[in-house]
Amino acid sequence: MTFAGRTLSPAVVEALRYWPGVVHEVTPAPVDLAVLPPFFDELLAELPWWNRAWRITQVEPAYPRETPWNEGRQGVVEVSVPGTASCGVADTLPFSARVRFEHDRMIRFQAKLGDVVVGPSIAATGQPEPHPFGIVFSRLMDLRGISVREMARGSFRSYSTIRALRSGHFNPHRDVLAYVPEVLKMSAEDLAAIAGLDPEDTR
């Protein structure tokens, strides 16, 4: 399931660009935020497992997470929209949506309902999601011009292990990353922070 490439209506774009909590030279005129709950409901309803009894019942103004610097506020923008989701009268949960868009084209949509994050998958349907360290590890190698062969030899690991780390099929842990910091010419503490590990886990 992907939400990228959707065309946003002018009313939705206007609501997503309404940021009264951000300092402006001129206070923005109020807009109709009522267009956002049905917009989010429609996106969530496309998820085959989504319980449609849950509805987004309230939203607050968006807050920009990423904005272009030019005054026209054109180009790529990412905003967070807090709110509430309800299923009947008694069941309510905090809701938050992140929408990244360019002009009227959506690039990414992610939502959080209570403690559960709902977002577009990277892997094919039914397949486990790759560990995010894989993308960063690949970029670190590529920026340094380190090939899979060089990393495998320098870290005393097999080619298949390095490829699995790059693809996110292997989780980073102490045994696998033992000599990786030396090959990348970075500290074990820095690599641990990037991988989301305790520093001692890379020693």
Backbone as CSV, one residue per row, in Angstrom:
resi,resn,N_x,N_y,N_z,CA_x,CA_y,CA_z,C_x,C_y,C_z
1,MET,0.841,-1.183,0.000,0.000,0.000,0.000,0.882,1.241,0.000
2,THR,0.675,2.110,-0.967,1.427,3.352,-1.022,0.473,4.521,-1.214
3,PHE,0.792,5.621,-0.565,-0.026,6.819,-0.679,0.670,7.886,-1.515
4,ALA,1.888,7.583,-1.948,2.657,8.567,-2.703,1.997,8.847,-4.045
5,GLY,2.096,10.094,-4.454,1.585,10.473,-5.758,0.137,10.913,-5.770
6,ARG,-0.555,10.807,-4.632,-1.954,11.248,-4.583,-2.031,12.753,-4.786
7,THR,-3.076,13.196,-5.434,-3.322,14.627,-5.592,-4.177,15.123,-4.434
8,LEU,-3.721,16.152,-3.761,-4.440,16.725,-2.636,-5.350,17.845,-3.130
9,SER,-6.529,17.918,-2.551,-7.451,18.979,-2.942,-6.927,20.319,-2.441
10,PRO,-7.311,21.414,-3.070,-6.878,22.737,-2.595,-7.238,22.988,-1.137
11,ALA,-8.410,22.507,-0.694,-8.828,22.725,0.690,-7.921,21.979,1.660
12,VAL,-7.504,20.745,1.300,-6.607,19.969,2.156,-5.236,20.633,2.206
13,VAL,-4.725,21.066,1.068,-3.429,21.745,1.042,-3.469,22.999,1.917
14,GLU,-4.547,23.755,1.813,-4.693,24.972,2.610,-4.708,24.648,4.099
15,ALA,-5.410,23.572,4.478,-5.479,23.181,5.889,-4.125,22.691,6.390
16,LEU,-3.381,21.951,5.548,-2.068,21.453,5.950,-1.032,22.575,6.038
17,ARG,-1.274,23.666,5.332,-0.346,24.795,5.346,-0.735,25.866,6.384
18,TYR,-1.743,25.599,7.179,-2.182,26.549,8.199,-1.400,26.282,9.479
19,TRP,-0.462,27.183,9.808,0.445,26.984,10.933,0.390,28.156,11.897
20,PRO,-0.675,28.330,12.620,-0.753,29.476,13.536,0.225,29.392,14.691
21,GLY,0.746,28.194,14.993,1.698,28.048,16.085,3.105,28.451,15.712
22,VAL,3.323,28.810,14.446,4.644,29.210,13.971,4.670,30.726,13.826
23,VAL,5.815,31.304,14.113,5.929,32.755,14.036,5.770,33.213,12.594
24,HIS,4.879,34.157,12.356,4.646,34.730,11.037,4.760,36.245,11.128
25,GLU,5.182,36.854,10.036,5.159,38.308,9.971,3.721,38.811,10.028
26,VAL,2.842,38.069,9.363,1.423,38.392,9.377,0.669,37.154,9.869
27,THR,-0.179,37.309,10.870,-0.944,36.179,11.394,-1.814,35.591,10.291
28,PRO,-1.708,34.265,10.058,-2.488,33.678,8.966,-3.983,33.703,9.269
29,ALA,-4.761,33.899,8.223,-6.217,33.881,8.386,-6.670,32.459,8.686
30,PRO,-7.652,32.264,9.567,-8.140,30.919,9.886,-8.641,30.198,8.634
31,VAL,-8.450,28.878,8.629,-8.939,28.058,7.516,-9.824,26.959,8.079
32,ASP,-10.489,26.242,7.191,-11.407,25.180,7.592,-10.637,23.881,7.787
33,LEU,-10.394,23.508,9.041,-9.697,22.251,9.339,-10.619,21.047,9.252
34,ALA,-11.915,21.270,9.068,-12.882,20.167,9.026,-12.659,19.250,7.834
35,VAL,-11.856,19.695,6.855,-11.598,18.838,5.689,-10.591,17.741,6.013
36,LEU,-9.836,17.894,7.103,-8.769,16.929,7.378,-9.258,15.596,7.956
37,PRO,-10.195,15.564,8.925,-10.646,14.252,9.410,-11.140,13.309,8.312
38,PRO,-12.039,13.734,7.399,-12.444,12.811,6.338,-11.309,12.450,5.385
39,PHE,-10.366,13.374,5.211,-9.186,13.089,4.382,-8.372,11.954,4.991
40,PHE,-8.105,12.028,6.305,-7.357,10.975,6.975,-8.162,9.680,7.038
41,ASP,-9.469,9.788,7.296,-10.322,8.587,7.317,-10.262,7.845,5.985
42,GLU,-10.272,8.589,4.907,-10.242,7.977,3.573,-8.926,7.237,3.336
43,LEU,-7.810,7.834,3.767,-6.516,7.177,3.605,-6.433,5.899,4.444
44,LEU,-6.840,6.000,5.708,-6.764,4.846,6.599,-7.701,3.730,6.158
45,ALA,-8.848,4.088,5.587,-9.820,3.078,5.152,-9.281,2.216,4.018
46,GLU,-8.244,2.678,3.326,-7.662,1.894,2.236,-6.786,0.764,2.741
47,LEU,-6.410,0.819,4.016,-5.635,-0.265,4.604,-6.567,-1.452,4.840
48,PRO,-6.260,-2.638,4.293,-7.193,-3.763,4.372,-7.503,-4.232,5.789
49,TRP,-6.611,-3.970,6.734,-6.811,-4.422,8.108,-7.409,-3.349,9.007
50,TRP,-7.610,-2.147,8.464,-8.072,-1.037,9.290,-9.512,-1.242,9.732
51,ASN,-9.785,-1.041,11.017,-11.136,-1.114,11.567,-11.839,0.206,11.282
52,ARG,-12.788,0.180,10.355,-13.415,1.421,9.918,-14.367,2.010,10.956
53,ALA,-14.571,1.296,12.043,-15.362,1.878,13.127,-14.594,3.029,13.787
54,TRP,-13.268,3.006,13.638,-12.459,4.094,14.172,-12.456,5.245,13.180
55,ARG,-12.748,6.436,13.678,-12.803,7.632,12.843,-11.959,8.733,13.482
56,ILE,-11.392,9.565,12.651,-10.675,10.734,13.157,-11.730,11.789,13.448
57,THR,-11.894,12.116,14.701,-12.999,12.982,15.106,-12.591,14.423,15.373
58,GLN,-11.287,14.665,15.534,-10.853,16.026,15.846,-9.395,16.184,15.435
59,VAL,-9.063,17.345,14.871,-7.672,17.656,14.544,-7.364,19.069,14.992
60,GLU,-6.084,19.314,15.221,-5.595,20.646,15.548,-4.759,21.148,14.376
61,PRO,-4.419,22.432,14.363,-3.592,22.943,13.266,-2.282,22.178,13.139
62,ALA,-1.831,22.063,11.913,-0.583,21.359,11.631,0.605,22.151,12.155
63,TYR,1.699,21.428,12.344,2.951,22.069,12.727,4.020,21.606,11.744
64,PRO,4.730,22.535,11.093,5.703,22.128,10.073,6.915,21.434,10.666
65,ARG,7.284,20.328,10.080,8.508,19.621,10.433,9.601,19.920,9.424
66,GLU,9.187,20.291,8.229,10.139,20.617,7.171,9.449,21.597,6.235
67,THR,10.054,22.749,6.032,9.450,23.745,5.161,10.508,24.330,4.242
68,PRO,10.113,24.715,3.036,11.049,25.432,2.167,11.275,26.838,2.708
69,TRP,12.375,27.450,2.332,12.730,28.738,2.914,12.121,29.914,2.167
70,ASN,11.693,29.698,0.938,11.186,30.843,0.183,9.828,31.291,0.712
71,GLU,9.522,32.552,0.526,8.331,33.138,1.131,7.041,32.528,0.616
72,GLY,7.077,32.050,-0.628,5.860,31.480,-1.200,5.478,30.137,-0.616
73,ARG,6.390,29.555,0.195,6.144,28.255,0.834,5.757,27.200,-0.198
74,GLN,6.422,27.230,-1.342,6.198,26.205,-2.350,7.226,25.101,-2.158
75,GLY,7.102,24.044,-2.918,8.047,22.948,-2.820,7.648,21.932,-1.778
76,VAL,8.632,21.154,-1.315,8.368,20.044,-0.404,8.136,20.556,1.009
77,VAL,7.064,20.086,1.627,6.705,20.447,2.998,6.327,19.167,3.732
78,GLU,6.727,19.070,5.001,6.260,17.970,5.848,5.680,18.564,7.115
79,VAL,4.497,18.104,7.480,3.822,18.636,8.662,3.337,17.497,9.546
80,SER,3.153,17.808,10.827,2.502,16.906,11.778,1.145,17.493,12.133
81,VAL,0.145,16.631,12.189,-1.210,17.066,12.528,-1.689,16.253,13.731
82,PRO,-1.780,16.856,14.916,-2.303,16.132,16.075,-3.823,16.111,16.078
83,GLY,-4.377,15.136,16.773,-5.828,15.057,16.845,-6.286,13.909,17.724
84,THR,-7.503,13.474,17.495,-8.120,12.406,18.283,-8.865,11.452,17.363
85,ALA,-8.775,10.164,17.666,-9.544,9.149,16.952,-10.520,8.516,17.928
86,SER,-11.700,8.187,17.449,-12.731,7.635,18.331,-13.416,6.448,17.679
87,CYS,-13.856,5.541,18.544,-14.673,4.402,18.129,-15.840,4.348,19.109
88,GLY,-16.918,5.013,18.761,-18.019,5.148,19.697,-17.738,6.264,20.680
89,VAL,-18.489,6.273,21.752,-18.386,7.359,22.730,-17.257,7.122,23.722
90,ALA,-17.078,5.866,24.126,-16.153,5.569,25.217,-14.711,5.428,24.754
91,ASP,-14.495,4.917,23.556,-13.140,4.615,23.106,-12.556,5.767,22.296
92,THR,-11.532,6.412,22.849,-10.821,7.470,22.150,-9.318,7.266,22.332
93,LEU,-8.560,7.644,21.333,-7.110,7.549,21.389,-6.504,8.798,20.760
94,PRO,-5.333,9.193,21.245,-4.652,10.309,20.578,-4.218,9.885,19.179
95,PHE,-4.301,10.818,18.265,-3.972,10.558,16.855,-2.970,11.601,16.391
96,SER,-2.056,11.173,15.548,-1.114,12.108,14.949,-0.815,11.643,13.535
97,ALA,-0.791,12.572,12.600,-0.482,12.248,11.212,0.715,13.063,10.756
98,ARG,1.541,12.450,9.929,2.633,13.163,9.275,2.380,13.085,7.777
99,VAL,2.356,14.230,7.147,2.113,14.285,5.706,3.248,15.060,5.059
100,ARG,3.856,14.442,4.076,4.898,15.115,3.299,4.352,15.316,1.897
101,PHE,4.434,16.531,1.406,3.834,16.801,0.095,4.603,17.903,-0.625
102,GLU,4.407,17.943,-1.917,5.011,18.970,-2.763,3.908,19.580,-3.608
103,HIS,3.659,20.865,-3.401,2.535,21.535,-4.054,1.246,20.794,-3.689
104,ASP,0.607,20.097,-4.639,-0.614,19.347,-4.333,-0.409,17.838,-4.470
105,ARG,0.850,17.391,-4.440,1.138,15.963,-4.598,1.691,15.401,-3.294
106,MET,1.040,14.355,-2.787,1.493,13.731,-1.552,2.699,12.846,-1.830
107,ILE,3.697,12.948,-0.961,4.902,12.143,-1.078,4.879,10.995,-0.077
108,ARG,4.410,11.291,1.139,4.425,10.263,2.193,3.335,10.566,3.213
109,PHE,2.745,9.500,3.741,1.757,9.629,4.802,2.065,8.609,5.880
110,GLN,2.064,9.063,7.120,2.253,8.165,8.257,1.337,8.642,9.377
111,ALA,0.740,7.708,10.079,-0.155,8.057,11.176,0.235,7.273,12.422
112,LYS,-0.139,7.817,13.564,0.066,7.130,14.836,-1.223,7.190,15.616
113,LEU,-1.714,6.024,15.993,-2.945,5.908,16.766,-2.578,5.281,18.099
114,GLY,-2.667,6.066,19.155,-2.186,5.577,20.445,-0.690,5.337,20.346
115,ASP,-0.257,4.103,20.596,1.156,3.747,20.513,1.503,3.039,19.205
116,VAL,0.553,2.902,18.307,0.766,2.141,17.074,1.030,3.079,15.909
117,VAL,2.141,2.860,15.219,2.493,3.659,14.050,1.973,2.967,12.799
118,VAL,1.292,3.716,11.966,0.747,3.203,10.710,1.422,3.963,9.584
119,GLY,2.095,3.247,8.716,2.782,3.927,7.628,2.960,3.018,6.442
120,PRO,3.444,3.583,5.334,3.663,2.763,4.140,4.788,1.768,4.371
121,SER,4.615,0.575,3.859,5.625,-0.452,4.017,6.711,-0.300,2.967
122,ILE,7.882,-0.845,3.267,8.984,-0.888,2.315,9.026,-2.245,1.635
123,ALA,8.840,-3.295,2.431,8.878,-4.658,1.892,7.547,-5.004,1.227
124,ALA,7.577,-6.059,0.446,6.365,-6.535,-0.215,5.370,-7.037,0.818
125,THR,4.100,-7.106,0.427,3.039,-7.557,1.322,3.370,-8.926,1.904
126,GLY,3.233,-9.054,3.215,3.490,-10.332,3.878,4.938,-10.558,4.253
127,GLN,5.834,-9.660,3.827,7.251,-9.800,4.127,7.629,-8.894,5.297
128,PRO,8.615,-9.314,6.115,9.021,-8.466,7.246,9.678,-7.186,6.756
129,GLU,9.517,-6.134,7.532,10.125,-4.849,7.189,11.630,-4.889,7.474
130,PRO,12.440,-4.303,6.602,13.887,-4.287,6.846,14.251,-3.390,8.011
131,HIS,15.362,-3.708,8.675,15.850,-2.874,9.763,16.356,-1.562,9.168
132,PRO,15.992,-0.406,9.757,16.407,0.879,9.188,17.912,1.096,9.151
133,PHE,18.662,0.341,9.965,20.121,0.478,9.946,20.688,0.148,8.577
134,GLY,20.010,-0.720,7.825,20.520,-1.137,6.522,20.742,0.032,5.581
135,ILE,19.805,0.975,5.550,19.925,2.131,4.661,21.112,2.989,5.067
136,VAL,21.260,3.238,6.372,22.359,4.079,6.854,23.696,3.386,6.620
137,PHE,23.765,2.101,6.895,24.995,1.336,6.702,25.425,1.376,5.237
138,SER,24.476,1.213,4.340,24.782,1.261,2.912,25.332,2.627,2.522
139,ARG,24.724,3.686,3.049,25.186,5.036,2.713,26.572,5.314,3.269
140,LEU,26.839,4.836,4.487,28.163,5.022,5.068,29.226,4.336,4.225
141,MET,28.928,3.140,3.764,29.868,2.426,2.898,30.045,3.145,1.573
142,ASP,28.937,3.558,0.973,28.999,4.194,-0.347,29.742,5.527,-0.287
143,LEU,29.502,6.313,0.767,30.182,7.606,0.897,31.688,7.442,1.024
144,ARG,32.105,6.323,1.603,33.531,6.065,1.795,34.126,5.236,0.662
145,GLY,33.282,4.848,-0.291,33.770,4.046,-1.414,34.185,2.646,-1.017
146,ILE,33.545,2.100,0.013,33.881,0.756,0.498,32.958,-0.259,-0.163
147,SER,33.529,-1.224,-0.842,32.736,-2.256,-1.510,32.325,-3.324,-0.513
148,VAL,31.397,-4.182,-0.942,30.983,-5.303,-0.100,32.170,-6.203,0.191
149,ARG,33.005,-6.421,-0.808,34.189,-7.272,-0.622,35.127,-6.680,0.424
150,GLU,35.397,-5.364,0.325,36.303,-4.721,1.271,35.735,-4.739,2.684
151,MET,34.424,-4.512,2.821,33.822,-4.556,4.147,33.861,-5.964,4.716
152,ALA,33.590,-6.955,3.874,33.600,-8.343,4.334,34.994,-8.743,4.820
153,ARG,36.002,-8.395,4.049,37.371,-8.746,4.440,37.810,-7.985,5.690
154,GLY,37.512,-6.691,5.731,37.948,-5.881,6.860,37.244,-6.209,8.155
155,SER,36.001,-6.675,8.068,35.236,-6.980,9.279,35.194,-8.476,9.583
156,PHE,35.884,-9.278,8.751,35.943,-10.735,8.949,34.559,-11.373,8.911
157,ARG,33.749,-10.878,7.976,32.403,-11.421,7.794,32.245,-11.874,6.348
158,SER,31.251,-12.719,6.129,31.008,-13.211,4.780,30.341,-12.143,3.925
159,TYR,30.417,-12.311,2.596,29.743,-11.393,1.696,28.244,-11.377,1.987
160,SER,27.693,-12.561,2.243,26.246,-12.646,2.464,25.828,-11.889,3.723
161,THR,26.673,-11.892,4.746,26.357,-11.157,5.970,26.331,-9.656,5.712
162,ILE,27.322,-9.164,4.970,27.369,-7.727,4.669,26.186,-7.333,3.795
163,ARG,25.849,-8.164,2.823,24.686,-7.864,1.977,23.402,-7.863,2.801
164,ALA,23.295,-8.788,3.770,22.102,-8.853,4.614,22.004,-7.628,5.518
165,LEU,23.150,-7.124,5.992,23.147,-5.902,6.793,22.717,-4.711,5.945
166,ARG,23.229,-4.641,4.723,22.893,-3.526,3.836,21.413,-3.537,3.461
167,SER,20.858,-4.710,3.285,19.450,-4.813,2.894,18.500,-4.678,4.073
168,GLY,19.045,-4.710,5.301,18.204,-4.631,6.485,17.635,-5.960,6.921
169,HIS,18.085,-7.050,6.312,17.595,-8.379,6.693,18.228,-8.867,7.986
170,PHE,19.417,-8.331,8.332,20.061,-8.634,9.604,19.939,-7.433,10.524
171,ASN,19.625,-7.679,11.784,19.647,-6.612,12.778,21.084,-6.376,13.229
172,PRO,21.486,-5.124,13.422,22.845,-4.870,13.919,22.977,-5.323,15.367
173,HIS,24.042,-6.025,15.671,24.317,-6.399,17.057,25.819,-6.564,17.240
174,ARG,26.238,-6.786,18.463,27.652,-6.768,18.828,28.508,-7.688,17.972
175,ASP,28.088,-8.939,17.787,28.917,-9.901,17.067,29.098,-9.515,15.599
176,VAL,28.026,-9.071,14.973,28.104,-8.749,13.550,28.915,-7.476,13.313
177,LEU,28.792,-6.498,14.229,29.427,-5.196,14.020,30.797,-5.065,14.677
178,ALA,31.374,-6.180,15.123,32.604,-6.118,15.916,33.717,-5.298,15.262
179,TYR,33.985,-5.496,13.978,35.098,-4.803,13.314,34.622,-3.767,12.297
180,VAL,33.319,-3.593,12.179,32.774,-2.650,11.195,33.231,-1.211,11.452
181,PRO,33.254,-0.710,12.712,33.692,0.676,12.929,35.097,0.948,12.397
182,GLU,36.005,-0.015,12.513,37.376,0.178,12.031,37.397,0.349,10.519
183,VAL,36.592,-0.445,9.819,36.561,-0.361,8.357,35.949,0.975,7.932
184,LEU,34.925,1.420,8.646,34.275,2.688,8.323,35.064,3.891,8.822
185,LYS,36.140,3.623,9.607,36.958,4.687,10.189,36.105,5.630,11.049
186,MET,35.342,5.008,11.934,34.545,5.774,12.878,34.560,5.044,14.214
187,SER,34.173,5.724,15.269,34.223,5.110,16.588,33.081,4.112,16.781
188,ALA,33.327,3.162,17.660,32.289,2.180,17.983,31.093,2.864,18.626
189,GLU,31.353,3.932,19.408,30.266,4.658,20.062,29.369,5.351,19.042
190,ASP,29.987,5.950,18.006,29.191,6.617,16.974,28.352,5.609,16.200
191,LEU,28.957,4.473,15.864,28.207,3.464,15.121,27.069,2.908,15.966
192,ALA,27.324,2.723,17.260,26.276,2.237,18.154,25.110,3.204,18.198
193,ALA,25.421,4.504,18.256,24.359,5.511,18.286,23.549,5.468,16.998
194,ILE,24.214,5.322,15.864,23.526,5.251,14.578,22.652,4.011,14.495
195,ALA,23.171,2.895,15.023,22.436,1.629,14.962,21.386,1.502,16.055
196,GLY,21.352,2.463,16.990,20.389,2.400,18.081,20.780,1.403,19.148
197,LEU,22.089,1.177,19.318,22.584,0.207,20.289,23.287,0.913,21.432
198,ASP,23.457,0.208,22.539,24.274,0.709,23.616,25.738,0.637,23.157
199,PRO,26.592,1.559,23.579,27.981,1.566,23.116,28.708,0.240,23.299
200,GLU,28.445,-0.437,24.418,29.150,-1.697,24.663,28.731,-2.811,23.699
201,ASP,27.610,-2.614,22.988,27.152,-3.652,22.083,27.982,-3.752,20.815
202,THR,28.873,-2.795,20.564,29.727,-2.874,19.381,31.167,-3.227,19.748
203,ARG,31.366,-3.639,20.981,32.731,-3.976,21.420,32.879,-5.483,21.588
